[in-house]
Amino acid sequence: MKKLNGYRASHRNKWRLIQHGILNIQELSLLEFYVDITDFDKEHETFGRFSTNFPEIAKIFNCKSDNTVRNWHKKLINSGFIKPTHATREYEFVCFLRYIPPGFWGGEAAQYASREKDKPVAKILQIIGVKLQNIGQKVQPVGEKKNKTTLNTTLKALGSFKDDSNVIPVKKVLIKQEVRSEEEYQRIYEENPNLPIPDDMRWIDENVTETIEVSKENEAEIVDIYFDGDWNKYQNNLIT
């Protein structure tokens, strides 16, 4: 894999992600790895993006199985740090300008550092773009509920002007966290005391779901990342 000697501005609040149980050390390491292999040249079409090769990344991290890396990767997506693009195996940072120095490179590392200085962790996570509700945190970013309500209202209003006969059905898949054993929840809680108690974590895994829109371009990748390549399991979770 190329570009393992990446050079960029460091995220000054990254250790708070571990301190507050947002990411574990492995997930943060993968996040930092992705930053290093991201294309930060504005002249390129791939600006702000990076490509993944899980078997190769697993070798770099000395993992016996690439499923381990896939699980870390899923956490970064669900938490809102990265998101898929239309290209296969290509992703982008929701907040990639924070890793680019100002001046010649035109980044906003200094601006982000200033905005986040002495701010509570909830505000910092909001600026980064972390989806707290997807990782079991009880703090909700300011304005998120209002924005979602506005978006839903707008979509309904737009839909009222469409002829139902012309509406193309959208295929979506239901994403739900697998329920773990009691011992596993207890171990997670002992390692991250700032997380919800084990019973609350289990309730979240049993009840919190997410839907992802499926297209021809991203279908195989969704099956690979969220269902470990199991197409039958994927089909059972499709929403028609």
ZADO-1210 file (C-alpha; in nm, 4 decimals, padded with zeros to 6 digits):
<atoms>
<atom x="00.0000" y="00.0000" z="00.0000" code="MET" pos="1"/>
<atom x="00.1292" y="00.3421" z="-00.0986" code="LYS" pos="2"/>
<atom x="00.1460" y="00.6618" z="00.1018" code="LYS" pos="3"/>
<atom x="00.2259" y="00.5104" z="00.4402" code="LEU" pos="4"/>
<atom x="00.4469" y="00.8111" z="00.5097" code="ASN" pos="5"/>
<atom x="00.1550" y="01.0565" z="00.5028" code="GLY" pos="6"/>
<atom x="00.2149" y="01.4073" z="00.6311" code="TYR" pos="7"/>
<atom x="-00.0671" y="01.6239" z="00.7694" code="ARG" pos="8"/>
<atom x="-00.1785" y="01.8307" z="01.0660" code="ALA" pos="9"/>
<atom x="-00.2675" y="01.6237" z="01.3722" code="SER" pos="10"/>
<atom x="-00.6143" y="01.6226" z="01.5266" code="HIS" pos="11"/>
<atom x="-00.5504" y="01.7919" z="01.8618" code="ARG" pos="12"/>
<atom x="-00.8532" y="01.6407" z="02.0395" code="ASN" pos="13"/>
<atom x="-00.8082" y="01.2838" z="01.9206" code="LYS" pos="14"/>
<atom x="-00.7192" y="01.1449" z="02.2647" code="TRP" pos="15"/>
<atom x="-01.0519" y="01.2667" z="02.3999" code="ARG" pos="16"/>
<atom x="-01.2158" y="01.0183" z="02.1658" code="LEU" pos="17"/>
<atom x="-01.0622" y="00.7397" z="02.3731" code="ILE" pos="18"/>
<atom x="-01.1103" y="00.9193" z="02.7045" code="GLN" pos="19"/>
<atom x="-01.4850" y="00.9476" z="02.6470" code="HIS" pos="20"/>
<atom x="-01.5303" y="00.6024" z="02.4976" code="GLY" pos="21"/>
<atom x="-01.6110" y="00.7243" z="02.1458" code="ILE" pos="22"/>
<atom x="-01.3422" y="00.5040" z="01.9893" code="LEU" pos="23"/>
<atom x="-01.1045" y="00.2455" z="02.1267" code="ASN" pos="24"/>
<atom x="-00.7321" y="00.2588" z="02.0577" code="ILE" pos="25"/>
<atom x="-00.7573" y="00.0261" z="01.7568" code="GLN" pos="26"/>
<atom x="-01.0379" y="00.2246" z="01.5960" code="GLU" pos="27"/>
<atom x="-00.8505" y="00.5493" z="01.6520" code="LEU" pos="28"/>
<atom x="-00.5375" y="00.3939" z="01.5005" code="SER" pos="29"/>
<atom x="-00.7345" y="00.2983" z="01.1894" code="LEU" pos="30"/>
<atom x="-00.8765" y="00.6503" z="01.1728" code="LEU" pos="31"/>
<atom x="-00.5255" y="00.7943" z="01.1866" code="GLU" pos="32"/>
<atom x="-00.4112" y="00.5440" z="00.9240" code="PHE" pos="33"/>
<atom x="-00.6893" y="00.6586" z="00.6912" code="TYR" pos="34"/>
<atom x="-00.5853" y="01.0200" z="00.7415" code="VAL" pos="35"/>
<atom x="-00.2312" y="00.9318" z="00.6348" code="ASP" pos="36"/>
<atom x="-00.3461" y="00.7652" z="00.3114" code="ILE" pos="37"/>
<atom x="-00.6011" y="01.0346" z="00.2222" code="THR" pos="38"/>
<atom x="-00.5397" y="01.2452" z="-00.0870" code="ASP" pos="39"/>
<atom x="-00.5059" y="01.6063" z="00.0288" code="PHE" pos="40"/>
<atom x="-00.4144" y="01.7524" z="-00.3113" code="ASP" pos="41"/>
<atom x="-00.6962" y="01.9816" z="-00.4256" code="LYS" pos="42"/>
<atom x="-00.5899" y="01.9348" z="-00.7869" code="GLU" pos="43"/>
<atom x="-00.6956" y="01.5698" z="-00.7752" code="HIS" pos="44"/>
<atom x="-01.0463" y="01.4321" z="-00.8224" code="GLU" pos="45"/>
<atom x="-00.9859" y="01.2132" z="-00.5183" code="THR" pos="46"/>
<atom x="-00.9281" y="01.5127" z="-00.2893" code="PHE" pos="47"/>
<atom x="-01.0351" y="01.4258" z="00.0659" code="GLY" pos="48"/>
<atom x="-01.0771" y="01.0572" z="-00.0178" code="ARG" pos="49"/>
<atom x="-00.8949" y="00.7307" z="00.0425" code="PHE" pos="50"/>
<atom x="-00.9248" y="00.3728" z="-00.0829" code="SER" pos="51"/>
<atom x="-00.9450" y="00.0587" z="00.1300" code="THR" pos="52"/>
<atom x="-00.8000" y="-00.2876" z="00.0893" code="ASN" pos="53"/>
<atom x="-00.8935" y="-00.4748" z="00.4049" code="PHE" pos="54"/>
<atom x="-00.6677" y="-00.7800" z="00.3613" code="PRO" pos="55"/>
<atom x="-00.3691" y="-00.5514" z="00.3035" code="GLU" pos="56"/>
<atom x="-00.4601" y="-00.3243" z="00.5952" code="ILE" pos="57"/>
<atom x="-00.4981" y="-00.6315" z="00.8188" code="ALA" pos="58"/>
<atom x="-00.1376" y="-00.7257" z="00.7396" code="LYS" pos="59"/>
<atom x="-00.0178" y="-00.3769" z="00.8308" code="ILE" pos="60"/>
<atom x="-00.2010" y="-00.3987" z="01.1646" code="PHE" pos="61"/>
<atom x="-00.0819" y="-00.7577" z="01.2204" code="ASN" pos="62"/>
<atom x="-00.4399" y="-00.8853" z="01.2378" code="CYS" pos="63"/>
<atom x="-00.5038" y="-01.2543" z="01.1797" code="LYS" pos="64"/>
<atom x="-00.8300" y="-01.1783" z="00.9972" code="SER" pos="65"/>
<atom x="-00.9401" y="-00.8795" z="00.7925" code="ASP" pos="66"/>
<atom x="-01.2784" y="-00.9061" z="00.9693" code="ASN" pos="67"/>
<atom x="-01.1139" y="-00.7311" z="01.2619" code="THR" pos="68"/>
<atom x="-01.0304" y="-00.4308" z="01.0436" code="VAL" pos="69"/>
<atom x="-01.3800" y="-00.4403" z="00.8905" code="ARG" pos="70"/>
<atom x="-01.5322" y="-00.4103" z="01.2385" code="ASN" pos="71"/>
<atom x="-01.3149" y="-00.1075" z="01.3190" code="TRP" pos="72"/>
<atom x="-01.4089" y="00.0364" z="00.9801" code="HIS" pos="73"/>
<atom x="-01.7802" y="-00.0122" z="01.0487" code="LYS" pos="74"/>
<atom x="-01.7438" y="00.1760" z="01.3760" code="LYS" pos="75"/>
<atom x="-01.5884" y="00.4750" z="01.1966" code="LEU" pos="76"/>
<atom x="-01.8756" y="00.4817" z="00.9475" code="ILE" pos="77"/>
<atom x="-02.1488" y="00.4408" z="01.2078" code="ASN" pos="78"/>
<atom x="-01.9888" y="00.7076" z="01.4275" code="SER" pos="79"/>
<atom x="-01.9785" y="00.9548" z="01.1392" code="GLY" pos="80"/>
<atom x="-01.6033" y="01.0016" z="01.0930" code="PHE" pos="81"/>
<atom x="-01.6009" y="00.8661" z="00.7371" code="ILE" pos="82"/>
<atom x="-01.8609" y="00.7950" z="00.4707" code="LYS" pos="83"/>
<atom x="-01.8728" y="00.5950" z="00.1451" code="PRO" pos="84"/>
<atom x="-01.8408" y="00.7640" z="-00.1935" code="THR" pos="85"/>
<atom x="-01.9871" y="00.6490" z="-00.5241" code="HIS" pos="86"/>
<atom x="-01.6624" y="00.4707" z="-00.6078" code="ALA" pos="87"/>
<atom x="-01.6111" y="00.1137" z="-00.4886" code="THR" pos="88"/>
<atom x="-01.3925" y="00.0821" z="-00.1754" code="ARG" pos="89"/>
<atom x="-01.3436" y="00.4592" z="-00.1692" code="GLU" pos="90"/>
<atom x="-01.4332" y="00.6719" z="00.1325" code="TYR" pos="91"/>
<atom x="-01.4001" y="01.0305" z="00.2443" code="GLU" pos="92"/>
<atom x="-01.3702" y="01.2125" z="00.5734" code="PHE" pos="93"/>
<atom x="-01.6706" y="01.4126" z="00.6800" code="VAL" pos="94"/>
<atom x="-01.4312" y="01.6677" z="00.8276" code="CYS" pos="95"/>
<atom x="-01.1087" y="01.6297" z="00.6261" code="PHE" pos="96"/>
<atom x="-01.0114" y="02.0001" z="00.6129" code="LEU" pos="97"/>
<atom x="-00.9138" y="01.9759" z="00.9810" code="ARG" pos="98"/>
<atom x="-00.6144" y="01.7660" z="00.8788" code="TYR" pos="99"/>
<atom x="-00.4781" y="02.0140" z="00.6236" code="ILE" pos="100"/>
<atom x="-00.2583" y="02.3087" z="00.7308" code="PRO" pos="101"/>
<atom x="-00.3542" y="02.6595" z="00.6148" code="PRO" pos="102"/>
<atom x="-00.1572" y="02.8682" z="00.3676" code="GLY" pos="103"/>
<atom x="-00.0405" y="02.7018" z="00.0483" code="PHE" pos="104"/>
<atom x="-00.2470" y="02.3859" z="00.1083" code="TRP" pos="105"/>
<atom x="-00.5666" y="02.5803" z="00.1840" code="GLY" pos="106"/>
<atom x="-00.6635" y="02.3734" z="00.4857" code="GLY" pos="107"/>
<atom x="-00.8482" y="02.4697" z="00.8032" code="GLU" pos="108"/>
<atom x="-00.6499" y="02.2934" z="01.0757" code="ALA" pos="109"/>
<atom x="-00.5911" y="02.6203" z="01.2608" code="ALA" pos="110"/>
<atom x="-00.9570" y="02.7237" z="01.2359" code="GLN" pos="111"/>
<atom x="-01.0746" y="02.3920" z="01.3772" code="TYR" pos="112"/>
<atom x="-00.8213" y="02.4109" z="01.6594" code="ALA" pos="113"/>
<atom x="-00.9495" y="02.7572" z="01.7484" code="SER" pos="114"/>
<atom x="-01.3161" y="02.6573" z="01.7344" code="ARG" pos="115"/>
<atom x="-01.2593" y="02.3574" z="01.9604" code="GLU" pos="116"/>
<atom x="-01.0324" y="02.5195" z="02.2171" code="LYS" pos="117"/>
<atom x="-01.1651" y="02.4711" z="02.5728" code="ASP" pos="118"/>
<atom x="-01.4974" y="02.3404" z="02.4393" code="LYS" pos="119"/>
<atom x="-01.6854" y="02.0505" z="02.6042" code="PRO" pos="120"/>
<atom x="-01.6447" y="01.7153" z="02.4352" code="VAL" pos="121"/>
<atom x="-02.0037" y="01.7167" z="02.3032" code="ALA" pos="122"/>
<atom x="-01.9353" y="02.0386" z="02.1125" code="LYS" pos="123"/>
<atom x="-01.6069" y="01.9046" z="01.9760" code="ILE" pos="124"/>
<atom x="-01.7770" y="01.5894" z="01.8549" code="LEU" pos="125"/>
<atom x="-02.0481" y="01.7959" z="01.6898" code="GLN" pos="126"/>
<atom x="-01.7853" y="01.9971" z="01.5007" code="ILE" pos="127"/>
<atom x="-01.6141" y="01.6753" z="01.3890" code="ILE" pos="128"/>
<atom x="-01.9468" y="01.5343" z="01.2756" code="GLY" pos="129"/>
<atom x="-01.9679" y="01.2375" z="01.5111" code="VAL" pos="130"/>
<atom x="-02.3110" y="01.0740" z="01.5340" code="LYS" pos="131"/>
<atom x="-02.3465" y="01.0311" z="01.9078" code="LEU" pos="132"/>
<atom x="-02.6837" y="00.8590" z="01.8854" code="GLN" pos="133"/>
<atom x="-02.5245" y="00.5800" z="01.6801" code="ASN" pos="134"/>
<atom x="-02.2633" y="00.4935" z="01.9420" code="ILE" pos="135"/>
<atom x="-02.4827" y="00.4820" z="02.2496" code="GLY" pos="136"/>
<atom x="-02.3958" y="00.8239" z="02.3897" code="GLN" pos="137"/>
<atom x="-02.6691" y="01.0202" z="02.5656" code="LYS" pos="138"/>
<atom x="-02.5461" y="01.3612" z="02.4493" code="VAL" pos="139"/>
<atom x="-02.7134" y="01.4793" z="02.1297" code="GLN" pos="140"/>
<atom x="-02.5382" y="01.7385" z="01.9106" code="PRO" pos="141"/>
<atom x="-02.6994" y="02.0814" z="01.9210" code="VAL" pos="142"/>
<atom x="-02.9452" y="02.1429" z="01.6391" code="GLY" pos="143"/>
<atom x="-02.9407" y="01.7879" z="01.5036" code="GLU" pos="144"/>
<atom x="-03.2977" y="01.7077" z="01.5999" code="LYS" pos="145"/>
<atom x="-03.4182" y="02.0329" z="01.4484" code="LYS" pos="146"/>
<atom x="-03.2274" y="01.9704" z="01.1263" code="ASN" pos="147"/>
<atom x="-03.3713" y="01.6221" z="01.0907" code="LYS" pos="148"/>
<atom x="-03.7234" y="01.7502" z="01.1456" code="THR" pos="149"/>
<atom x="-03.6760" y="02.0216" z="00.8858" code="THR" pos="150"/>
<atom x="-03.5342" y="01.7723" z="00.6373" code="LEU" pos="151"/>
<atom x="-03.8234" y="01.5299" z="00.6836" code="ASN" pos="152"/>
<atom x="-04.0776" y="01.8089" z="00.6415" code="THR" pos="153"/>
<atom x="-03.9067" y="01.9289" z="00.3248" code="THR" pos="154"/>
<atom x="-03.8998" y="01.5801" z="00.1758" code="LEU" pos="155"/>
<atom x="-04.2683" y="01.5295" z="00.2480" code="LYS" pos="156"/>
<atom x="-04.3507" y="01.8632" z="00.0896" code="ALA" pos="157"/>
<atom x="-04.1519" y="01.7802" z="-00.2205" code="LEU" pos="158"/>
<atom x="-04.3126" y="01.4389" z="-00.2403" code="GLY" pos="159"/>
<atom x="-04.6610" y="01.5910" z="-00.2497" code="SER" pos="160"/>
<atom x="-04.5846" y="01.7460" z="-00.5893" code="PHE" pos="161"/>
<atom x="-04.4841" y="01.4158" z="-00.7487" code="LYS" pos="162"/>
<atom x="-04.7058" y="01.1831" z="-00.9407" code="ASP" pos="163"/>
<atom x="-04.6946" y="00.8471" z="-00.7630" code="ASP" pos="164"/>
<atom x="-04.6712" y="00.6706" z="-01.0975" code="SER" pos="165"/>
<atom x="-04.3351" y="00.8402" z="-01.1641" code="ASN" pos="166"/>
<atom x="-04.1775" y="00.7643" z="-00.8284" code="VAL" pos="167"/>
<atom x="-03.8892" y="00.5189" z="-00.8538" code="ILE" pos="168"/>
<atom x="-03.8834" y="00.2883" z="-00.5494" code="PRO" pos="169"/>
<atom x="-03.5708" y="00.3230" z="-00.3397" code="VAL" pos="170"/>
<atom x="-03.4117" y="00.0072" z="-00.2039" code="LYS" pos="171"/>
<atom x="-03.2905" y="00.0301" z="00.1535" code="LYS" pos="172"/>
<atom x="-03.1346" y="-00.2123" z="00.3965" code="VAL" pos="173"/>
<atom x="-03.1790" y="-00.2274" z="00.7718" code="LEU" pos="174"/>
<atom x="-02.8579" y="-00.2107" z="00.9732" code="ILE" pos="175"/>
<atom x="-02.8712" y="-00.3375" z="01.3291" code="LYS" pos="176"/>
<atom x="-02.5930" y="-00.4038" z="01.5775" code="GLN" pos="177"/>
<atom x="-02.5615" y="-00.7669" z="01.6770" code="GLU" pos="178"/>
<atom x="-02.6384" y="-00.8360" z="02.0422" code="VAL" pos="179"/>
<atom x="-02.3331" y="-00.9507" z="02.2362" code="ARG" pos="180"/>
<atom x="-02.2947" y="-01.1734" z="02.5400" code="SER" pos="181"/>
<atom x="-02.3319" y="-01.0379" z="02.8925" code="GLU" pos="182"/>
<atom x="-01.9629" y="-01.1019" z="02.9507" code="GLU" pos="183"/>
<atom x="-01.8705" y="-00.8964" z="02.6443" code="GLU" pos="184"/>
<atom x="-02.0835" y="-00.6000" z="02.7549" code="TYR" pos="185"/>
<atom x="-01.9277" y="-00.6157" z="03.1000" code="GLN" pos="186"/>
<atom x="-01.5768" y="-00.6228" z="02.9517" code="ARG" pos="187"/>
<atom x="-01.6519" y="-00.3208" z="02.7287" code="ILE" pos="188"/>
<atom x="-01.7905" y="-00.1286" z="03.0246" code="TYR" pos="189"/>
<atom x="-01.4901" y="-00.2071" z="03.2436" code="GLU" pos="190"/>
<atom x="-01.2565" y="-00.0813" z="02.9691" code="GLU" pos="191"/>
<atom x="-01.4696" y="00.2302" z="02.9033" code="ASN" pos="192"/>
<atom x="-01.6517" y="00.3365" z="03.2250" code="PRO" pos="193"/>
<atom x="-01.7869" y="00.6475" z="03.0488" code="ASN" pos="194"/>
<atom x="-02.0064" y="00.4300" z="02.8293" code="LEU" pos="195"/>
<atom x="-02.3632" y="00.3348" z="02.9303" code="PRO" pos="196"/>
<atom x="-02.3943" y="00.0502" z="03.1792" code="ILE" pos="197"/>
<atom x="-02.4042" y="-00.3042" z="03.0287" code="PRO" pos="198"/>
<atom x="-02.7855" y="-00.3293" z="03.0439" code="ASP" pos="199"/>
<atom x="-02.8198" y="00.0014" z="02.8576" code="ASP" pos="200"/>
<atom x="-02.5660" y="-00.1040" z="02.5944" code="MET" pos="201"/>
<atom x="-02.7605" y="-00.4226" z="02.5347" code="ARG" pos="202"/>
<atom x="-03.0864" y="-00.2282" z="02.5032" code="TRP" pos="203"/>
<atom x="-02.9260" y="00.0037" z="02.2464" code="ILE" pos="204"/>
<atom x="-02.8013" y="-00.2899" z="02.0398" code="ASP" pos="205"/>
<atom x="-03.1449" y="-00.4506" z="02.0523" code="GLU" pos="206"/>
<atom x="-03.3437" y="-00.1400" z="01.9627" code="ASN" pos="207"/>
<atom x="-03.1327" y="00.1164" z="01.7739" code="VAL" pos="208"/>
<atom x="-03.1346" y="00.0617" z="01.3975" code="THR" pos="209"/>
<atom x="-03.0288" y="00.2506" z="01.0874" code="GLU" pos="210"/>
<atom x="-03.1333" y="00.2291" z="00.7221" code="THR" pos="211"/>
<atom x="-02.8937" y="00.2783" z="00.4318" code="ILE" pos="212"/>
<atom x="-02.9999" y="00.3514" z="00.0755" code="GLU" pos="213"/>
<atom x="-02.8755" y="00.0842" z="-00.1642" code="VAL" pos="214"/>
<atom x="-02.7586" y="00.1450" z="-00.5197" code="SER" pos="215"/>
<atom x="-02.5880" y="-00.0718" z="-00.7809" code="LYS" pos="216"/>
<atom x="-02.2618" y="00.1037" z="-00.6976" code="GLU" pos="217"/>
<atom x="-02.2612" y="00.0446" z="-00.3218" code="ASN" pos="218"/>
<atom x="-02.4600" y="-00.2797" z="-00.2806" code="GLU" pos="219"/>
<atom x="-02.1633" y="-00.5191" z="-00.2850" code="ALA" pos="220"/>
<atom x="-01.9706" y="-00.2952" z="-00.0457" code="GLU" pos="221"/>
<atom x="-02.2635" y="-00.2787" z="00.1981" code="ILE" pos="222"/>
<atom x="-02.2838" y="-00.6582" z="00.2005" code="VAL" pos="223"/>
<atom x="-01.9085" y="-00.6801" z="00.2527" code="ASP" pos="224"/>
<atom x="-01.8888" y="-00.4254" z="00.5361" code="ILE" pos="225"/>
<atom x="-02.2135" y="-00.4708" z="00.7298" code="TYR" pos="226"/>
<atom x="-02.2960" y="-00.8368" z="00.6640" code="PHE" pos="227"/>
<atom x="-01.9460" y="-00.9887" z="00.6341" code="ASP" pos="228"/>
<atom x="-02.0169" y="-01.0878" z="00.2741" code="GLY" pos="229"/>
<atom x="-02.3303" y="-01.2883" z="00.3658" code="ASP" pos="230"/>
<atom x="-02.5803" y="-01.2132" z="00.0859" code="TRP" pos="231"/>
<atom x="-02.8580" y="-01.4179" z="00.2470" code="ASN" pos="232"/>
<atom x="-02.8320" y="-01.2161" z="00.5653" code="LYS" pos="233"/>
<atom x="-02.8312" y="-00.8973" z="00.3568" code="TYR" pos="234"/>
<atom x="-03.1440" y="-01.0059" z="00.1638" code="GLN" pos="235"/>
<atom x="-03.3269" y="-01.0758" z="00.4899" code="ASN" pos="236"/>
<atom x="-03.2655" y="-00.7161" z="00.6000" code="ASN" pos="237"/>
<atom x="-03.3790" y="-00.5421" z="00.2810" code="LEU" pos="238"/>
<atom x="-03.6670" y="-00.2963" z="00.3096" code="ILE" pos="239"/>
<atom x="-03.8948" y="-00.2834" z="00.0072" code="THR" pos="240"/>
</atoms>
